[in-house]
Amino acid sequence: MRILRFVIVILAIAGAFLGGLAYERVHSRPQVQGRRILYYIDPMHPAYKSDKPGIAPDCGMKLQPVYADDAKAPNGAALPADMPMGTINISSEKQQLIGVRYGFAEMTASAGSIRAVGKVAFDETRLTRIHSKVEGWIEKVHIDFTGAQVKAGEPLLTIYSPEMLASEQEFLLALKARDIMSRSAVLEASTNSISLVDASRRRLELWDLSAAQIKEVEETGKPIHSVTLYSPAAGFIIARNAFPSQRITPETELYSVADLSHVWIMADVYEGDIDKIRIGQSAVIGMPSDQGRSFAARVDYIQPQLDAMTRTLKIRLEAPNPNQRLKPEMFVDVDFHIGATSRLTVPAEAVLDAGIRKTVFVDRGDGYLEPRAVEIGDHFGDRIEIRSGLRANERIVTSGTFLIDSESQLKSAAGGMAGHQHGGAQSTPAKAQPDHSKMPGMGH
């Protein structure tokens, strides 16, 4: 019994001793003006933590305390040690000094556009190539230069054709035979003579002798020596191969007439935008030489083959051409209208474009600004689409981003150097616990 009582007393004394040590340890944690310190961090690299004050083993800077009431920012922002590399803290006074302004990432519903370069071309459905249907010689040319404007029915040239002259004489003989046979008692002979006149008349019509000219031959009883060729369409002469005394055949192209009241626009669209173009889609044609003038156009056809050199696809548009302002071979700007869709956008000045990398600074509260890499898309006026990297309603910096980025990069460089030094240290202060898992770029 005496031994049991002795053991119980010893255990009670030991328990009291250990409890006192625990109480002293808890209540002896450093206090500063009533604020409890959680741990200490290296100001050059907040990922380094220690439960005791002291000096950072790599850079010699004094460790700074993190207080319990500062564990979260007033708006719930994360601790500095938990923020990504490059996050900086700028006081409101300094923000005002460098002109920092804020905006928001918002879902914007707006109609977009795709801009391309186009070239004006003839509407091939409105080209007319003029040939004579008989052989002969040109006696007189009425339209004698390329570029002349002609109207439908306007005379182009006169032709002497022995073949046409012989057909006219056959027509006159058929008319005389009809008149003689009309008094014949044989009905079949009269009918055949009428058929012969109709066949002769039809032959002259097929050789483009007009009804007025045929009537003239019939009334005068004399063939027309030189036949006039008239323009079948209105437009501009874009090719001429008709000269006085020239011998021509049905294969000879005398003129080519283009109607420029409507033209084609051949636009080059990059392969990344091809899926956004549809037949029937509207577009606006702008003239670089006249910025205030535009023309409405419509996608008429999409070529099936991509250009291997430029990686573009030809898109054909049809456009009215009042007053012939659009000239063939002229370069124009083409804006394809894209239907309105809801997309995440930010003010264009919020994106810091460094070539491959695009950065937006996100407000994390309490003066902390986090650099966020983003992927951008199309431009919508003064806003730009964000395809990844941001969420809707996040508060972002819209002005002063260049100065903020400079300070962020300096801090990232210093932090990276400090991180590598911490990782290479052979020893740390007593009870120091460097958190290498949160040190960017470290795999030790």
C-alpha positions in Angstrom: 0.0 0.0 0.0 2.8 2.4 0.8 4.4 1.8 -2.6 1.1 2.4 -4.4 0.5 5.6 -2.5 4.0 6.7 -3.4 3.5 6.1 -7.1 0.2 8.1 -7.1 1.9 11.1 -5.5 4.7 11.0 -8.0 2.2 10.9 -10.9 0.2 13.8 -9.5 3.4 15.9 -9.1 4.4 15.1 -12.7 1.0 16.0 -14.1 1.0 19.3 -12.3 4.5 20.1 -13.6 3.6 19.3 -17.2 0.3 21.2 -17.0 2.2 24.2 -15.7 4.7 24.0 -18.6 1.8 23.8 -21.1 0.1 26.8 -19.5 3.3 28.8 -19.5 4.0 27.8 -23.1 0.6 28.9 -24.3 0.4 32.1 -22.4 4.0 33.1 -22.9 3.6 33.4 -26.7 4.8 36.9 -27.7 2.1 39.7 -27.3 2.4 43.2 -28.9 0.0 45.7 -27.4 -2.5 42.9 -26.7 -2.2 41.4 -30.2 -1.3 37.7 -30.4 1.4 36.7 -32.8 0.7 33.6 -34.9 4.2 33.2 -36.5 6.9 35.1 -38.2 7.7 35.4 -41.9 10.6 36.5 -44.1 9.5 39.8 -45.7 11.4 38.9 -48.9 9.7 35.5 -49.2 6.5 35.1 -47.1 6.4 31.3 -47.7 9.2 31.1 -45.0 7.6 30.8 -41.5 9.0 30.5 -38.0 7.4 30.4 -34.6 10.1 32.5 -33.1 11.4 36.0 -33.9 14.9 36.2 -35.4 16.8 36.8 -38.6 16.2 35.1 -42.0 19.1 32.7 -42.5 19.6 33.6 -46.2 19.2 37.4 -46.6 19.8 38.5 -43.0 16.5 40.5 -42.8 14.5 40.6 -39.6 11.5 38.3 -39.5 8.2 40.1 -39.4 5.3 39.0 -37.2 1.9 37.9 -38.5 -0.9 38.8 -36.0 -4.0 36.8 -35.3 -6.3 39.7 -36.1 -4.5 40.1 -39.5 -4.9 36.5 -40.5 -7.7 37.6 -42.8 -8.2 40.9 -44.5 -11.4 42.8 -43.6 -13.1 41.6 -46.7 -11.9 38.0 -46.2 -8.9 38.1 -48.5 -6.3 35.4 -48.2 -3.1 35.8 -46.2 -0.1 37.2 -48.1 1.7 33.9 -47.7 -1.1 32.1 -49.6 -1.2 34.5 -52.5 0.5 33.8 -55.8 4.0 34.9 -56.6 4.1 38.5 -57.7 1.2 39.7 -55.5 2.0 43.1 -54.1 0.5 45.4 -51.5 0.1 49.1 -52.4 -1.4 51.5 -50.0 -4.3 53.7 -50.9 -2.1 56.8 -50.8 0.3 55.3 -53.2 -2.5 54.0 -55.5 -3.9 57.5 -55.7 -0.4 58.9 -56.4 0.2 56.5 -59.4 -3.4 56.9 -60.7 -4.8 53.4 -60.0 -8.4 52.9 -61.1 -10.6 49.8 -61.0 -13.2 48.1 -63.0 -15.0 44.8 -63.2 -14.9 41.7 -65.4 -18.4 41.6 -66.8 -20.6 39.4 -69.0 -21.2 41.6 -72.1 -23.7 40.9 -74.8 -22.7 42.8 -77.9 -22.5 42.2 -81.6 -19.0 41.6 -82.8 -17.3 41.8 -86.2 -14.5 40.3 -88.2 -12.4 42.7 -90.2 -10.8 41.5 -93.4 -9.2 43.0 -96.5 -11.2 42.7 -99.8 -10.7 43.4 -103.4 -13.5 44.6 -105.8 -14.1 42.4 -108.8 -16.5 42.3 -111.7 -19.8 40.4 -111.1 -19.2 37.6 -113.5 -23.0 37.1 -113.9 -23.2 40.6 -115.3 -20.5 40.3 -118.0 -21.5 40.3 -121.6 -19.2 39.2 -124.4 -20.3 40.4 -127.9 -19.7 38.3 -131.1 -21.1 38.5 -134.6 -22.9 35.5 -135.8 -21.8 35.9 -139.4 -18.5 36.3 -141.1 -17.7 39.7 -142.7 -15.7 42.9 -142.5 -16.1 45.8 -140.2 -16.9 49.0 -142.1 -17.4 51.4 -139.2 -16.8 51.4 -135.5 -19.1 53.5 -133.3 -17.5 52.6 -129.9 -13.8 52.9 -130.4 -12.1 52.9 -126.9 -12.0 50.7 -123.8 -13.8 52.1 -120.8 -16.6 53.7 -122.8 -20.1 53.5 -121.3 -22.8 52.0 -123.5 -26.5 51.6 -123.2 -28.6 48.6 -124.2 -29.5 48.9 -127.9 -26.7 51.4 -128.6 -24.9 50.8 -132.0 -21.4 49.4 -131.7 -20.3 48.8 -135.3 -21.5 48.1 -138.9 -20.6 44.9 -140.8 -20.5 44.0 -144.4 -21.3 40.3 -144.7 -21.8 38.5 -148.0 -23.5 35.7 -146.2 -26.0 38.1 -144.6 -26.5 39.8 -147.9 -27.3 36.5 -149.6 -29.8 35.6 -146.9 -31.6 39.0 -147.3 -31.9 38.3 -151.1 -33.3 34.9 -150.4 -35.9 36.5 -148.1 -36.9 38.9 -150.9 -37.2 36.1 -153.4 -39.4 34.2 -150.9 -41.6 37.3 -150.6 -42.1 37.5 -154.4 -42.8 33.8 -154.6 -45.4 34.1 -151.9 -47.1 37.0 -153.8 -47.2 34.9 -157.0 -48.4 31.7 -155.3 -51.1 33.5 -153.4 -53.0 33.8 -156.8 -52.5 30.1 -157.6 -55.4 27.7 -157.5 -53.2 25.1 -155.9 -53.6 25.5 -152.1 -50.4 23.5 -151.3 -48.2 25.8 -153.4 -49.5 28.9 -151.6 -48.9 27.2 -148.2 -45.4 26.2 -149.2 -44.5 29.8 -150.3 -45.7 31.2 -146.9 -43.5 28.6 -145.1 -40.5 29.6 -147.2 -41.0 33.3 -146.2 -41.2 32.3 -142.5 -38.1 30.2 -142.7 -36.1 33.0 -144.4 -37.3 35.5 -141.9 -36.4 33.2 -139.0 -32.9 32.8 -140.4 -32.3 36.6 -140.5 -33.6 36.8 -136.9 -31.2 34.1 -135.7 -28.4 36.1 -137.2 -29.4 39.1 -135.0 -31.0 41.2 -137.7 -33.6 43.3 -135.8 -37.3 43.3 -136.6 -37.0 46.9 -137.8 -34.2 46.0 -140.2 -36.2 43.0 -141.5 -39.2 45.2 -142.0 -37.0 47.7 -143.9 -35.9 45.0 -146.3 -39.4 43.8 -146.8 -40.8 47.3 -147.4 -38.0 48.6 -149.7 -37.5 45.4 -151.5 -33.7 45.9 -151.3 -31.2 44.2 -149.0 -29.2 46.1 -146.4 -25.7 46.3 -147.5 -24.1 47.0 -144.1 -25.7 45.5 -141.0 -25.4 47.4 -137.7 -24.5 45.4 -134.5 -26.2 46.8 -131.3 -25.1 46.4 -127.7 -27.3 43.7 -125.9 -26.5 45.1 -122.5 -25.7 48.3 -120.6 -22.3 48.8 -118.9 -18.7 49.7 -119.6 -16.5 48.4 -122.3 -13.7 46.5 -120.6 -12.3 44.8 -123.7 -12.4 45.8 -127.4 -11.3 43.9 -130.5 -13.1 45.7 -133.2 -11.3 47.9 -135.7 -12.3 49.3 -139.2 -11.7 47.0 -142.2 -11.1 44.1 -139.8 -12.2 40.7 -141.0 -14.3 38.9 -138.3 -15.8 35.5 -137.7 -18.3 34.2 -135.2 -15.3 33.2 -132.9 -14.1 36.8 -132.8 -14.9 38.6 -129.5 -15.6 42.1 -130.5 -16.4 43.7 -127.2 -16.8 42.7 -123.5 -19.3 44.8 -121.5 -19.4 44.8 -117.7 -22.4 46.0 -115.7 -21.0 47.8 -112.6 -24.3 48.5 -110.9 -23.4 45.5 -108.8 -19.9 44.2 -108.0 -18.3 41.3 -106.1 -16.0 41.7 -103.2 -13.4 39.0 -102.7 -12.4 39.0 -99.0 -9.5 37.1 -97.4 -10.6 35.6 -94.1 -8.2 33.8 -91.8 -8.9 30.1 -91.1 -9.5 30.8 -87.4 -12.5 33.0 -88.3 -14.0 30.8 -91.1 -16.5 29.1 -88.8 -18.1 32.5 -88.0 -19.0 33.3 -91.6 -22.2 32.1 -93.2 -23.8 32.5 -96.7 -26.3 35.4 -96.5 -24.4 37.1 -93.6 -24.3 40.9 -93.8 -21.2 42.9 -94.0 -20.1 46.6 -94.4 -17.7 47.7 -97.1 -15.4 50.6 -96.2 -13.2 52.6 -98.6 -9.8 53.5 -97.2 -9.7 56.6 -99.4 -13.1 57.7 -98.0 -13.5 56.8 -94.4 -16.9 58.3 -94.1 -18.5 56.2 -96.8 -19.6 52.6 -96.5 -21.6 50.1 -98.6 -23.9 47.2 -97.5 -22.9 43.8 -98.8 -24.0 40.2 -98.3 -22.0 37.0 -98.3 -22.8 35.3 -101.6 -20.4 32.3 -101.8 -17.6 30.7 -99.7 -14.7 29.2 -101.7 -14.0 25.5 -100.9 -10.2 25.7 -100.8 -7.8 27.4 -98.4 -4.8 29.4 -99.6 -1.8 27.3 -98.4 0.5 30.4 -98.4 -1.6 32.9 -96.6 -3.8 30.5 -94.6 -6.9 32.5 -95.7 -10.1 31.6 -97.4 -11.8 33.6 -100.2 -15.2 34.9 -99.2 -17.3 36.4 -102.1 -19.7 39.2 -101.3 -22.3 40.8 -103.5 -22.8 44.6 -103.2 -24.7 47.3 -105.0 -22.5 49.9 -106.5 -24.4 53.2 -106.8 -22.6 55.8 -108.9 -19.9 53.2 -109.6 -17.9 54.3 -106.5 -16.5 50.8 -106.1 -13.9 50.1 -108.9 -12.7 46.7 -109.9 -9.3 45.9 -108.4 -9.8 48.4 -105.6 -8.9 47.3 -102.1 -11.6 47.8 -99.4 -12.1 47.0 -95.7 -14.7 44.4 -95.0 -16.5 44.1 -91.6 -18.5 41.0 -91.1 -21.3 41.3 -88.6 -21.3 38.6 -85.9 -24.5 37.9 -83.9 -24.7 39.2 -80.4 -23.4 36.7 -77.7 -22.7 37.0 -74.0 -19.0 37.0 -73.3 -16.8 37.8 -70.3 -15.0 41.1 -71.1 -12.8 43.7 -69.4 -11.8 47.2 -70.3 -9.1 47.0 -73.0 -6.7 49.1 -70.9 -6.8 46.5 -68.1 -4.9 43.9 -70.1 -1.1 44.3 -70.0 0.0 42.8 -73.3 3.6 41.6 -73.2 3.4 39.6 -76.4 2.9 36.0 -75.5 1.8 36.7 -72.0 -1.3 38.8 -71.2 -1.8 39.9 -67.6 -4.6 41.4 -65.6 -4.2 42.6 -62.0 -7.0 41.4 -59.7 -7.9 43.3 -56.5 -7.6 40.9 -53.6 -8.6 43.4 -51.0 -6.7 45.4 -48.4 -4.3 46.8 -51.1 -3.2 43.4 -52.4 -3.0 43.2 -56.2 -2.6 39.7 -57.8 -1.1 39.4 -61.4 -3.4 36.9 -63.3 -2.4 35.4 -66.7 -5.4 35.5 -69.0 -6.3 34.4 -72.5 -7.9 37.1 -74.6 -10.3 36.9 -77.5 -12.1 39.4 -79.8 -12.3 43.2 -79.2 -15.7 44.8 -78.7 -15.2 48.6 -78.9 -13.3 49.6 -75.8 -13.6 46.2 -74.2 -11.8 42.9 -74.8 -13.0 39.3 -74.4 -11.4 37.2 -71.7 -11.5 33.5 -72.6 -9.8 32.2 -69.4 -8.1 33.4 -66.3 -10.9 35.6 -64.8 -14.4 35.1 -63.4 -17.4 37.4 -63.7 -17.6 40.3 -61.2 -13.9 40.1 -60.2 -12.6 43.6 -59.4 -9.6 44.5 -61.6 -7.1 47.3 -62.2 -7.9 49.4 -65.3 -5.3 52.1 -65.0 -1.7 52.2 -63.7 -1.1 48.6 -64.7 2.4 49.3 -66.1 3.8 50.6 -62.8 2.1 47.9 -60.9 3.5 45.2 -63.2 7.0 46.7 -62.8 6.9 46.4 -59.0 5.3 43.0 -59.2 8.1 41.7 -61.4 10.7 43.1 -59.0 9.1 41.4 -56.1 8.8 38.1 -58.0 12.4 38.2 -58.9 13.5 38.9 -55.3 11.1 36.3 -54.0 12.4 33.7 -56.5 16.0 34.4 -55.4 15.0 34.1 -51.7 13.1 30.9 -52.4 16.1 29.2 -54.0 18.3 30.3 -51.1 15.9 28.9 -48.5 15.7 25.7 -50.4 19.4 25.3 -50.5 20.0 26.1 -46.8 21.6 23.3 -44.8 20.1 24.3 -41.5 17.3 26.4 -40.2 16.7 28.1 -36.8 15.3 25.9 -34.1 11.7 25.0 -34.6 11.7 26.9 -38.0 9.5 25.1 -40.5 10.1 26.4 -44.1 7.1 25.6 -46.3 8.8 24.6 -49.6 5.6 23.2 -51.1 4.3 26.8 -51.5 7.5 28.2 -52.9 7.0 28.6 -56.7 9.6 26.9 -58.8 10.9 24.6 -56.0 10.8 20.9 -56.2 13.1 20.0 -53.3 
